[in-house]
Amino acid sequence: MSDTQPDKRGLGGLPIIGDLLDPPPTVAVLRLTGVIGAMGGFRRGLNLADQAASIERAFKVRNLKAVALAVNSPGGSPVQSALIAGRIRQLADEKEVPVISFCEDVAASGGYWLACAGDEIFADASSIVGSIGVVSGGFGLQGLIEKLGVERRLHTAGDKKAMLDPFGPEKPAEVKHLKDIQGDIHLAFKDMVRERRGKRLKAAEKDLFSGAFWTGTRALDMGLVDGLGDMRSVMRERYGENVKLRLIGGRRGLLRRLRFGGTDIDGDIAARAVSAVEERLIWNRFGL
């Protein structure tokens, strides 16, 4: 409670009528944490299907002043990034409610796409921000199966159906096709950043859109974020000491995570292990 505000508590510390008639300002908090898109096994990444209900609830909170996005993601699916950010923007414009993003450990690649759903973006000085690019990775296993004496048998209808087969030699035409797709996705990413950040971008596009990532301090200099600060401090400064930060959604409960008939209890252990390694590698790109 501020030193300049009188105590509005009644007997037993219960709120009196004035509090009920004039509730404190509220900021709905949406946590967008993890890899974006399907991860396989029991590891469910961020996707619109899981986030839609929480996003809807965030914009229905009583005495709502703003929606805050707590973003902590190394990226993932560009489609799910666009769908989640798009739904947030649709409701923000419809309800005329400001959205403010806060980058935590990392808001990179698709994570930065999510942050751009905010009208303003804040970060910690040491947050990892950026990575505005597209990456695709895999392994070439042709030499390995030859050494093992394994015969590859693959039958297709359609001469492009087995493009980029990891058990066959890499073909220039197929690599070009992949790069063309990456170029289209990168263009959509760049257009979104230009639209959302506009004249606030301060660095040359060859640097901004190179796929590199930076600390929050450097991102501020480049115009990728608007300020440095944590959610509680920024919201209290903007809406007063009594502002309430109301977390919407949160982690799935145990019963929801134990997907009977799925993979959590009796599923494919190998698939779960591969999924965990895949997720760890994505985070490791940013030293986390």
Phi, psi and omega per residue, in radians:
M1 nan 2.361 -3.127
S2 -1.223 2.624 3.115
D3 -1.141 -0.395 -3.071
T4 -1.612 -0.065 -3.104
Q5 -1.886 2.341 3.134
P6 -1.215 2.711 3.096
D7 -1.271 2.112 -3.110
K8 -1.795 0.350 -3.140
R9 -1.586 2.467 3.123
G10 -1.698 -2.738 -3.115
L11 -1.087 2.394 3.122
G12 1.256 0.202 3.129
G13 1.358 0.145 -3.128
L14 -1.373 2.597 3.128
P15 -1.180 2.445 3.105
I16 -1.555 3.098 -3.024
I17 -0.979 -0.634 -3.107
G18 -1.046 -0.653 3.127
D19 -1.141 -0.671 -3.109
L20 -1.232 -0.612 -3.141
L21 -1.402 -0.472 -3.119
D22 -2.267 1.282 -3.073
P23 -1.166 2.703 3.134
P24 -1.163 2.710 3.096
P25 -1.078 2.515 -3.085
T26 -2.172 2.404 3.033
V27 -2.037 2.117 3.087
A28 -1.401 2.333 -3.092
V29 -1.965 2.144 3.060
L30 -1.901 2.125 3.089
R31 -1.609 2.103 3.108
L32 -1.987 1.540 -2.988
T33 -2.108 2.308 3.020
G34 2.013 3.127 3.097
V35 -1.228 2.476 -3.077
I36 -1.608 2.256 3.120
G37 1.812 -3.105 -3.103
A38 -1.253 2.331 3.102
M39 -1.880 -0.245 -3.106
G40 1.485 2.833 3.139
G41 1.044 -2.478 -3.122
F42 -1.587 -0.015 -3.102
R43 -1.588 1.793 -3.134
R44 -1.646 2.104 3.111
G45 -1.390 3.086 3.083
L46 -1.166 2.265 3.066
N47 -2.653 2.787 -3.064
L48 -1.114 -0.640 -3.114
A49 -0.991 -0.712 -3.132
D50 -1.416 -0.474 -3.034
Q51 -1.645 -0.306 -2.996
A52 -0.990 -0.802 -3.092
A53 -1.117 -0.741 3.134
S54 -1.138 -0.683 3.116
I55 -1.093 -0.760 3.118
E56 -1.066 -0.787 -3.114
R57 -1.129 -0.602 -3.102
A58 -1.042 -0.600 -3.085
F59 -1.580 0.105 3.110
K60 -1.960 0.108 -3.105
V61 -1.157 2.459 -3.134
R62 -1.183 2.441 3.121
N63 0.987 0.671 -3.087
L64 -1.256 2.239 3.096
K65 -1.841 -0.537 -3.123
A66 -2.874 2.820 2.973
V67 -1.964 2.236 3.131
A68 -1.868 2.324 3.084
L69 -1.808 2.087 3.046
A70 -1.691 1.760 -3.008
V71 -1.742 2.198 3.072
N72 -2.520 1.444 -3.023
S73 -2.585 2.404 3.074
P74 -1.539 0.050 3.109
G75 1.894 -2.798 -3.095
G76 2.556 -2.269 -3.057
S77 -1.168 2.141 3.062
P78 -1.158 -0.541 3.141
V79 -1.169 -0.869 3.137
Q80 -1.161 -0.583 3.053
S81 -1.035 -0.823 -3.122
A82 -1.174 -0.677 -3.116
L83 -1.165 -0.781 -3.131
I84 -1.159 -0.841 3.138
A85 -1.091 -0.690 -3.135
G86 -1.119 -0.709 3.124
R87 -1.143 -0.697 3.104
I88 -1.087 -0.764 -3.128
R89 -1.176 -0.666 3.119
Q90 -1.016 -0.827 -3.120
L91 -1.252 -0.630 3.109
A92 -1.076 -0.755 3.131
D93 -1.240 -0.689 -3.129
E94 -1.150 -0.748 -3.095
K95 -1.580 -0.144 -3.096
E96 0.977 0.850 3.134
V97 -2.009 2.255 3.106
P98 -1.209 2.566 3.094
V99 -2.092 2.267 -3.096
I100 -2.175 2.183 -3.096
S101 -1.717 2.504 3.089
F102 -2.225 2.011 3.117
C103 -1.422 2.227 3.112
E104 -1.652 -2.138 -3.119
D105 -1.024 -0.807 -3.082
V106 -2.635 2.374 2.971
A107 -2.341 1.422 -3.004
A108 -2.159 2.635 -3.138
S109 0.936 -2.105 3.111
G110 -1.068 -0.455 3.064
G111 -1.134 -0.655 3.070
Y112 -1.254 -0.577 3.054
W113 -0.996 -0.788 3.109
L114 -1.098 -0.743 -3.136
A115 -1.056 -0.575 -3.124
C116 -1.221 -0.126 3.013
A117 -1.203 -0.295 3.120
G118 -1.414 2.610 3.023
D119 -1.248 -0.467 3.048
E120 -2.379 2.664 3.126
I121 -2.237 2.255 3.046
F122 -2.050 2.700 3.119
A123 -2.544 2.820 2.938
D124 -1.373 2.725 -3.137
A125 -1.006 -0.529 -3.092
S126 -1.767 0.084 3.076
S127 -1.069 2.632 3.034
I128 -1.716 2.152 -3.012
V129 -2.325 2.497 3.013
G130 2.064 -2.189 -3.078
S131 0.988 0.885 -3.122
I132 -1.450 1.491 -3.102
G133 -2.871 -2.992 -3.109
V134 -2.353 2.347 -3.136
V135 -2.306 2.529 3.057
S136 -2.434 2.306 -3.083
G137 -2.344 2.806 3.112
G138 -2.991 -2.895 -3.134
F139 -2.320 2.585 3.025
G140 -1.760 1.967 -3.017
L141 -1.912 0.198 -3.073
Q142 -1.039 -0.840 -3.127
G143 -1.117 -0.604 -3.114
L144 -1.142 -0.821 -3.092
I145 -1.207 -0.503 3.072
E146 -1.151 -0.727 3.127
K147 -1.159 -0.571 -3.126
L148 -1.444 -0.136 -3.118
G149 1.303 0.472 -3.129
V150 -1.620 2.300 3.114
E151 -1.660 2.174 3.126
R152 -1.472 2.178 3.100
R153 -2.116 2.040 -3.068
L154 -2.454 2.203 -3.109
H155 -2.186 2.273 -3.108
T156 -2.346 2.776 2.915
A157 -2.021 1.930 -3.002
G158 1.996 2.073 -2.991
D159 -1.252 -0.170 3.115
K160 -1.891 0.094 -3.014
K161 -1.149 -0.502 -3.095
A162 -1.886 0.586 3.138
M163 -1.037 2.481 3.073
L164 1.048 0.580 3.077
D165 -1.066 2.108 -3.097
P166 -1.157 -0.252 -3.139
F167 -1.672 0.079 3.112
G168 -2.159 2.953 3.127
P169 -1.179 2.572 3.117
E170 -1.283 2.346 -3.100
K171 -1.944 2.287 -3.088
P172 -0.953 -0.680 -3.114
A173 -1.145 -0.643 3.136
E174 -1.263 -0.658 3.080
V175 -1.110 -0.733 3.112
K176 -1.072 -0.710 3.121
H177 -1.064 -0.755 3.112
L178 -1.109 -0.756 -3.130
K179 -1.144 -0.586 3.073
D180 -1.107 -0.729 3.099
I181 -1.114 -0.797 3.109
Q182 -1.031 -0.689 3.127
G183 -1.085 -0.705 3.119
D184 -1.123 -0.754 3.137
I185 -1.155 -0.733 3.125
H186 -1.074 -0.699 3.119
L187 -1.075 -0.748 3.108
A188 -1.100 -0.708 3.115
F189 -1.074 -0.843 -3.126
K190 -1.104 -0.715 3.135
D191 -1.090 -0.703 3.132
M192 -1.117 -0.773 -3.140
V193 -1.114 -0.750 3.112
R194 -1.052 -0.751 -3.111
E195 -1.154 -0.757 -3.052
R196 -1.382 -0.629 -3.065
R197 -1.672 -0.530 3.058
G198 0.946 -2.294 -3.067
K199 -1.281 -0.089 3.105
R200 -1.284 -0.324 3.089
L201 -1.201 2.249 -3.016
K202 -2.005 -0.274 -3.081
A203 -1.719 2.885 3.094
A204 -1.163 2.514 -3.101
E205 -1.084 -0.533 3.135
K206 -1.113 -0.452 3.065
D207 -1.536 -0.788 -3.103
L208 -1.037 -0.717 -3.000
F209 -1.850 0.411 -3.123
S210 -1.403 -0.239 -3.033
G211 1.648 -0.065 3.112
A212 -1.286 2.832 3.091
F213 -2.304 2.762 -2.987
W214 -2.434 2.978 3.004
T215 -1.303 2.888 3.106
G216 -1.034 -0.640 3.141
T217 -1.080 -0.829 3.132
R218 -1.197 -0.654 3.111
A219 -1.071 -0.595 3.081
L220 -1.141 -0.759 3.111
D221 -1.073 -0.566 -3.086
M222 -1.523 -0.154 3.141
G223 1.502 0.201 3.101
L224 -1.352 -0.426 3.036
V225 -2.277 2.866 -3.067
D226 -1.750 -0.295 -3.116
G227 -3.032 2.951 3.072
L228 -1.902 2.293 -3.137
G229 2.879 2.775 3.108
D230 -1.653 2.825 -3.026
M231 -1.030 -0.864 -3.057
R232 -1.070 -0.788 -3.109
S233 -1.145 -0.781 -3.114
V234 -1.150 -0.740 -3.121
M235 -1.203 -0.649 3.103
R236 -1.195 -0.664 3.103
E237 -1.141 -0.616 -3.063
R238 -1.477 -0.690 -3.009
Y239 -2.036 0.064 3.072
G240 1.792 2.837 -3.068
E241 -1.118 -0.458 -3.074
N242 -1.573 0.096 -3.111
V243 -1.030 2.431 3.115
K244 -1.811 2.247 3.047
L245 -1.715 1.935 -3.056
R246 -1.857 1.956 3.140
L247 -1.273 2.245 3.137
I248 -1.846 2.268 3.127
G249 1.382 -2.070 -3.098
G250 1.910 -2.906 -3.102
R251 -1.195 2.554 3.089
R252 -1.167 2.477 3.123
G253 -1.190 2.937 -3.085
L254 -1.023 -0.816 -3.080
L255 -1.117 -0.585 3.136
R256 -1.289 -0.566 -3.138
R257 -1.316 -0.530 3.114
L258 -1.430 1.515 -3.008
R259 -1.532 1.601 -3.109
F260 -1.034 2.387 -3.066
G261 1.481 -0.107 3.113
G262 -1.750 -2.318 -3.027
T263 -2.086 -0.143 -3.043
D264 -1.141 -0.674 -3.026
I265 -1.779 -0.842 -3.007
D266 -2.245 0.438 -3.023
G267 -1.472 -2.939 -3.085
D268 -1.334 1.922 -3.100
I269 -1.109 -0.675 -3.129
A270 -1.098 -0.745 3.141
A271 -1.113 -0.672 3.124
R272 -1.151 -0.694 3.138
A273 -1.147 -0.764 3.125
V274 -1.095 -0.713 3.118
S275 -1.068 -0.747 3.141
A276 -1.134 -0.724 3.119
V277 -1.134 -0.741 3.132
E278 -1.032 -0.814 3.140
E279 -1.119 -0.722 -3.138
R280 -1.100 -0.669 3.138
L281 -1.154 -0.645 3.127
I282 -1.121 -0.780 3.105
W283 -1.160 -0.645 -3.077
N284 -1.118 -0.400 3.099
R285 -1.012 -0.439 -3.092
F286 -1.929 0.345 3.066
G287 1.275 0.429 -3.087
L288 -2.075 nan nan
